[in-house]
Amino acid sequence: MIEIRRATPEDAATVHALMRALAETQDQAWAIGVTVEILEGLLARPDVTYLLAEREGRAVGYVSWLQRVSFWSGEDYCALDDLFVSGAERGQGVGERLMLAAADAAEGRLIRWEVAEANVAAQRFYLRIGAELVTKKIGRWKPGIIAAD
């Protein structure tokens, strides 16, 4: 049976391991720079939420988001950061349970996220649960680094 609960600072090492597993599935392990100690602080913040899915006390997935405000609508929304289910648990309803738990926690607020164009399996999953997928380019800029024309 899958249990879903909010992660606490004491779960930082577990969250870190799951994040690394997600990054490895996307060939982006190099991008994980956060430490367990930093995660402890993040998990204590009221605007940061991680929900862990556990089977028999073992973490098998998570969904995470930040609470943000939209200047256009003036309303808070949930900016979903990650949804991850470990390989052996995929196809068992864990992802759907995590998204339903996120929807419950959102209390009617909009949930917004990004999904890579190449991640067709994730897109199929999101469409299956009734999400709308819109096309948008994501801009990234680290101030101080200016590209030459």
Phi, psi and omega per residue, in radians:
M1 nan 2.393 -3.136
I2 -1.567 2.257 3.023
E3 -1.945 2.430 3.101
I4 -2.096 2.290 -3.141
R5 -2.566 2.795 3.107
R6 -1.310 2.339 3.089
A7 -1.281 2.546 3.105
T8 -1.998 2.988 3.081
P9 -0.951 -0.514 3.113
E10 -1.185 -0.269 3.129
D11 -1.627 0.131 -3.022
A12 -0.984 -0.731 -3.128
A13 -1.146 -0.677 3.110
T14 -1.150 -0.798 3.117
V15 -1.060 -0.739 3.140
H16 -1.059 -0.776 3.137
A17 -1.105 -0.726 3.116
L18 -1.157 -0.707 3.105
M19 -1.083 -0.734 3.115
R20 -1.100 -0.715 3.121
A21 -1.080 -0.748 3.093
L22 -1.075 -0.842 -3.125
A23 -1.052 -0.663 3.125
E24 -1.155 -0.636 3.117
T25 -1.165 -0.382 -3.138
Q26 -1.829 0.225 -3.102
D27 0.941 0.702 -3.131
Q28 -2.280 0.503 3.137
A29 -0.998 -0.512 3.123
W30 -1.065 -0.406 -3.052
A31 -1.420 -0.249 -3.122
I32 -1.373 1.880 3.123
G33 -1.974 -0.205 -3.122
V34 -1.248 2.513 3.099
T35 -1.771 2.913 3.072
V36 -1.043 -0.690 -3.125
E37 -1.124 -0.719 3.094
I38 -1.147 -0.714 3.117
L39 -1.063 -0.625 3.094
E40 -0.978 -0.783 3.117
G41 -1.179 -0.716 3.134
L42 -1.111 -0.715 -3.115
L43 -1.198 -0.253 3.102
A44 -1.554 -0.203 -3.097
R45 -1.338 2.433 -3.136
P46 -1.234 -0.372 -3.121
D47 -1.576 -0.006 -3.136
V48 -1.988 2.245 3.115
T49 -2.268 2.284 2.971
Y50 -2.147 2.198 2.992
L51 -1.883 2.236 3.111
L52 -1.719 2.420 2.973
A53 -1.784 2.244 -3.116
E54 -2.229 2.451 3.010
R55 -2.069 2.076 -3.122
E56 0.901 0.737 3.089
G57 1.402 -0.013 -3.130
R58 -1.841 2.205 -3.132
A59 -1.172 2.240 -3.125
V60 -2.147 -0.025 3.121
G61 3.097 3.009 3.095
Y62 -2.778 2.827 2.944
V63 -2.318 2.425 -3.121
S64 -2.348 2.606 3.093
W65 -2.744 2.865 3.058
L66 -2.021 2.529 3.027
Q67 -1.521 2.255 -3.123
R68 -2.331 2.986 3.080
V69 -2.094 2.474 3.065
S70 -1.667 2.150 3.086
F71 -1.208 -0.466 3.133
W72 -1.220 -0.808 -3.101
S73 -1.647 -0.378 -3.068
G74 1.355 0.170 -3.081
E75 -1.972 2.665 3.032
D76 -1.260 2.619 3.012
Y77 -2.514 2.924 3.119
C78 -1.790 2.080 3.116
A79 -1.661 1.664 -3.114
L80 -1.118 2.253 -3.124
D81 -1.671 -0.940 -3.100
D82 -2.464 2.582 2.889
L83 -2.300 2.156 -3.101
F84 -2.491 2.380 3.030
V85 -2.269 2.280 -3.114
S86 -1.098 2.637 -3.007
G87 -0.832 -0.841 -3.085
A88 -1.171 -0.362 -3.090
E89 -1.670 -0.168 -3.116
R90 -1.128 2.507 -3.131
G91 1.442 0.094 -3.111
Q92 -1.867 0.143 3.116
G93 1.551 0.083 -3.102
V94 -1.177 -0.795 3.126
G95 -1.042 -0.753 3.116
E96 -1.122 -0.717 3.094
R97 -1.074 -0.726 3.114
L98 -1.121 -0.752 3.138
M99 -1.165 -0.652 3.085
L100 -1.151 -0.653 3.082
A101 -1.157 -0.674 3.083
A102 -1.126 -0.737 3.120
A103 -1.073 -0.725 3.113
D104 -1.099 -0.785 -3.138
A105 -1.177 -0.492 -3.129
A106 -1.198 -0.353 3.084
E107 0.887 0.832 3.075
G108 1.559 -0.155 3.101
R109 -1.283 2.679 3.064
L110 -1.116 2.475 3.002
I111 -1.960 2.219 -3.072
R112 -2.229 2.482 3.129
W113 -2.722 3.021 3.083
E114 -2.014 2.618 3.023
V115 -2.457 2.355 -3.117
A116 -1.083 2.473 3.116
E117 -1.011 -0.586 -3.106
A118 -1.345 -0.239 -3.082
N119 -1.541 1.265 -3.068
V120 -1.143 -0.647 3.132
A121 -1.080 -0.747 3.116
A122 -1.140 -0.701 3.118
Q123 -1.069 -0.751 3.097
R124 -1.057 -0.758 3.124
F125 -1.043 -0.860 -3.095
Y126 -1.103 -0.694 3.087
L127 -1.130 -0.668 -3.138
R128 -1.095 -0.601 -3.139
I129 -1.504 0.031 3.050
G130 1.717 0.216 3.122
A131 -1.332 2.697 3.029
E132 -1.767 2.275 3.093
L133 -1.861 2.210 3.110
V134 -2.065 2.600 -3.138
T135 -1.535 2.314 3.129
K136 -2.748 2.493 3.050
K137 -1.535 2.442 -3.141
I138 -1.766 2.195 3.077
G139 -1.633 2.436 3.080
R140 -2.330 2.345 3.141
W141 -2.647 2.214 3.042
K142 -1.776 1.818 -3.084
P143 -0.882 2.478 -3.096
G144 1.806 -0.284 3.104
I145 -1.951 1.883 -3.116
I146 -1.901 2.199 3.116
A147 -1.378 2.493 3.092
A148 -1.322 2.543 3.115
D149 -1.203 nan nan
